[in-house]
């Protein structure tokens, strides 16, 4: 149990250090409104904290790549939801 607690704290730390880049990615690159970006960040955090507790997930520092990948996927899914499945016309997103 204490291993789970320490891994959860480590996941919080990794996520916290990555948060500025996550925020920038969602707001600037995916152009999410501030409030929606916060909700997406929360969803990504929940996914990451669960992913970190999975057996065999390894070193959490090395999980930054899956964390950023999940952030980008969440940004794409946001627009898919917002546009009701229609393709995004803005090629910069």
PLY file of the C-alpha trace (Angstrom):
ply
format ascii 1.0
element vertex 93
property float x
property float y
property float z
element edge 92
property int vertex1
property int vertex2
end_header
0.00 0.00 0.00
2.77 2.48 0.85
4.30 1.76 -2.56
1.02 2.90 -4.15
1.08 6.08 -2.08
4.69 6.84 -3.04
3.98 6.13 -6.74
0.91 8.36 -6.56
3.01 11.17 -5.08
5.68 10.63 -7.73
2.98 10.78 -10.44
1.72 14.07 -8.95
5.26 15.43 -9.03
5.91 14.39 -12.64
2.54 15.80 -13.71
3.11 19.03 -11.79
6.46 19.62 -13.48
4.91 18.85 -16.89
1.83 21.02 -16.31
3.21 24.26 -17.82
3.90 22.46 -21.09
0.53 20.67 -20.94
-1.23 24.02 -20.44
0.68 25.61 -23.31
-0.04 22.69 -25.60
-3.77 22.72 -24.92
-4.20 26.50 -25.02
-1.80 27.53 -27.79
-1.43 24.47 -30.01
-4.94 23.05 -29.68
-6.57 26.44 -28.98
-8.83 25.23 -26.20
-10.66 27.89 -24.19
-9.13 28.29 -20.73
-11.98 26.62 -18.84
-12.09 23.67 -21.22
-8.31 23.30 -21.07
-8.53 23.01 -17.27
-11.08 20.22 -17.56
-8.96 18.38 -20.11
-5.91 18.77 -17.84
-7.91 17.17 -15.01
-8.88 14.25 -17.26
-5.28 13.76 -18.38
-4.13 13.89 -14.74
-6.65 11.21 -13.75
-5.51 9.00 -16.61
-1.82 9.53 -15.76
-2.26 8.85 -12.04
-4.04 5.56 -12.81
-1.51 4.65 -15.49
1.31 5.24 -13.00
-0.19 2.74 -10.55
-0.43 -0.07 -13.09
1.94 -2.97 -12.43
4.99 -2.79 -14.64
4.53 0.88 -15.50
8.21 1.47 -14.73
10.04 4.68 -13.94
7.63 7.60 -13.83
10.15 10.07 -15.25
10.27 7.96 -18.40
6.47 8.20 -18.63
6.57 11.87 -19.63
6.34 10.88 -23.30
3.09 8.91 -22.79
1.84 11.86 -20.70
2.45 14.36 -23.51
1.05 11.92 -26.04
-2.12 11.60 -23.95
-2.34 15.40 -23.77
-2.23 15.70 -27.55
-4.78 12.92 -27.96
-7.07 14.66 -25.46
-6.72 17.92 -27.44
-7.70 16.13 -30.65
-10.63 14.38 -28.96
-11.81 17.69 -27.55
-12.17 19.12 -31.04
-13.76 15.95 -32.35
-16.35 16.30 -29.59
-16.77 20.06 -30.13
-17.29 19.64 -33.86
-19.54 16.61 -33.41
-17.15 14.37 -35.32
-16.60 16.78 -38.23
-12.99 17.24 -39.34
-11.09 20.22 -37.98
-10.74 22.81 -40.75
-7.83 24.63 -39.08
-4.67 22.81 -40.19
-2.71 24.29 -37.29
-4.69 22.22 -34.77
0 1
1 2
2 3
3 4
4 5
5 6
6 7
7 8
8 9
9 10
10 11
11 12
12 13
13 14
14 15
15 16
16 17
17 18
18 19
19 20
20 21
21 22
22 23
23 24
24 25
25 26
26 27
27 28
28 29
29 30
30 31
31 32
32 33
33 34
34 35
35 36
36 37
37 38
38 39
39 40
40 41
41 42
42 43
43 44
44 45
45 46
46 47
47 48
48 49
49 50
50 51
51 52
52 53
53 54
54 55
55 56
56 57
57 58
58 59
59 60
60 61
61 62
62 63
63 64
64 65
65 66
66 67
67 68
68 69
69 70
70 71
71 72
72 73
73 74
74 75
75 76
76 77
77 78
78 79
79 80
80 81
81 82
82 83
83 84
84 85
85 86
86 87
87 88
88 89
89 90
90 91
91 92
